[in-house]
Amino acid sequence: MEKAERERIIIPDENGDEHLFEVLFTFDVEETGKSYMVLIAAGDEENDEEEVEVHAFRYEEKGDGDDDLSLHPIETDEEWDMVEEMLNTFSEGEEE
């Protein structure tokens, strides 16, 4: 069975080097009005023998286009706990 194509985004690092990531999922938290994005490096999922490094950010859409995203690091333990819970739910759904 072929997997659906995931959305990909490019994120520059602190040196200006661009890295390609695949969006695993996004979710919104109604209570806070914040949105979160969970990513993996493009191609990481193809290697099933290693653990995949997951990256998470809080994000804001800056304009009308899909290319206008502002990513922010997750800074609080409460946010990390919420992301981890969503990731666990996502992972359980992927295994079925």
Buried (B, 14 or more C-beta within 10 A) or exposed (E): EEEEEBEEBEBEEEEEEEEEBBEBBBBEEEEEEBBBBBBBBBEBBEEEEEEEEBBBBBBEEEEEEEEEBEBEEBEEEEBEEBBEEBBEEBEEEEEE
